[in-house]
Amino acid sequence: MDEPWLAVGLGNPGKEYAGNRHNVGFMVAELIATRIGAKFGRSKRAHAEVAEGRLGFGGPKLILVKPLTFMNLSGGPVAQLVQFFKIPVENVLAVHDELDVPYGQIRAKRGGGEGGHNGLRSMSRSLSTKEYARVRFGIGRPPGRQDPADYVLSDFGAAERKELEFLVDRAADVAEAIVLEGVEWAQNKYHAS
């Protein structure tokens, strides 16, 4: 409980991207910041917005990060902050959109491939490992022949938006469970439902 955690919400900066599927990581990070009473501000250490607080009374320190570099360069600021705060890689958590998980499902895991996700690829390269924890927010595959790159940079549809607030809330729960109890515990609790 004494070691801090770094939770990275992956997304793209700018209002035009705010509602994109690719920005669910930012949405979850913002909700967790609200829950712990922290406010995002520009970091002097990295090209990112950072919010710091404790997860629960006497809980671990949590550093929430929204990289401001655009998705495919997210790893640089993450590595700088990991180094500055002396975060062990097992205490790094990425929250990201996931094409290979159906919409409405949230999955916890540690390590593994990047599934073509440029934010994860950049983080793995910058951290020299893939063994960080992840909250995979299912967005499903694009309909028809739509290019996945266009799909992730489009906003959620009307039907999806009806559930979005609940799902962001659930993803925040999963992220907090990973920090407090571990990936396996979070999988056991949240994957069945």
N, C-alpha and C positions, 0 to 999 in steps of 0.2 A: 504493500500500500504506500510505501514511502517514495517509490520512484515515480516521477511524473510520466504522463502519457502525452503523445502528440497525435491528435486526430485531425486528419486532412480531409476537408471537403473538396472534392475535385469539381471543377467547373471553369467557365470562362467569365472574365470580368466584363462589365458593361451592361447597361439596361436592356440592350437589344437581345441579350442572351439569357436574361433572368428567368424566363419561363420555359427554357429549353429542357428537353429530356436529359441532355448532357450536364445540366446544372443541378441535378438533385443533390449532389454532394454539398454544394453551397447551401441549399435549402435545409438540409439536415444539420449542418454545422451551425447555421443561424438559429435553429430551434434549440439545439443543445446550449448555445450561448445564452439564450433567453432563460432557459431552465436553471442555469447555474448563476444567473445574475451578472453575466460578463458582457462587455461591449467590444465589438471589433474596432480596431484601430490600425493604422499603417505601421508596419514593423520597421524599425531602424536597422534590423539585422538581415532582412531578406525582402525581396519584392513580393510581399504578401500582406494580407490583413490577418491580425492575430487577436485572439481573445483568451484571457487566462482566468481560471477559477478553480474551485474544488468541486469534485463530484460527490455531493452529499456531505453531511456533517462529518468532519474528520477524514473524509475520503481523499483519494489521490488527487494531486494537482493535474489539471487537464489544460493543455495548450491546444486551442482550436485554431486551425489554419485554413485560409482561403488564398491559394496562390493567385497572384495577379499577372501571371506570365502568359496566359492562355494554356489550354490543356496540354499541348504536346511539349511544353517546357516546364511543367509543374515540378519535376524532380529537383531542379536547382534550388529553389527557395526551401523546399522540404529538407534537403540535405544540409543546407546552411543552418536551419533552425534545429535540426536534430543535433548537429555539432555544437551549436551555441548552448542549447539547454541540456546537453549531455544525455540524450534519450537513447536507451538501448533499443535496437531494432525490434525486439519483441514487444516493445511498448509503442510502436508506430501503428496507426490504424488509418486506412484509406476508406472513405465512403464515396461510392461511385455508381454510375448507371451501368447496367449490365444487359446487353442484347440477348445473351444466352439464358436468361431467367425470365419466365413469363411475367407480364405486368401484374402487379398485385402481390408478388412474392419478394420477400427480403431474405437474403442468405448471408450467413457468417462463414468465414473461412480464414485460414492462414496459409500464405504462400500460394504456389501454383502459377499457372500461366497468366498472361495478360489478356488473352482473347481478342487481340487486335485493338485494345483500349490504349490510346496514345498517352493518356495521363498515367496509367499504371506502368506502361513501358518506360516512360521518362523517370518515374519514381524508382523503378527497379534498377535502371541504369545508374542513376545518381547515388542510390544507397548501396550499390554493388551487391544487392540481394533481392530475392523475391519473398523472403520469409517474414513479411509484415502481415498484420491482420487486415481483414477487409470486411466491409459491409457492402454486399452486392444488392443494389436496388434494381429489381427486375423492370425493364422497359419493354421486353419482348422484341421480336423481329419486325422489321418494317413490312407493311402490307405490299403485296404484289411485287413489282420489280423496283421499288423505290431504293435508291442508293442508301446503304446504312449511314454514310457520312451526312447525307441530307436529313435523314430520319432523326439522328441524335441531336441535330441542330435545329429541329423544329419543336414548337411548343406542344405540350400535352393536348390531346383532343378533349372535346367537351365531356364525353363519357368518362375519360380518365381523370379529368379534373374533379369530378364528383368524389373520387376516392383519394385524391392526391394528399390532402391534409392528413387524413388518417394514416396513409402509408408513410409519409414523412415522419409522423409521430412514432410509428412502429419502428422505422429505421433508426430513429434516435434512441428508442428503447434498446434495440439490439446493440448499438454502439456502446451505450452505457453499460449494458450487461457484459460485453467483452472486456471493458476496462475494469469493472468491479469483480467479475467472476471468471473470466477467461472465455476463449473462443468455443471450446467444447461445451461448456455450460450453456452458452448462448445458443448454440446449435440445438442442444437437447430441449431447451425451453421454447424456441421460436420456429424451428423447422417443421414441427408436427402440425402447427396451426396455420 
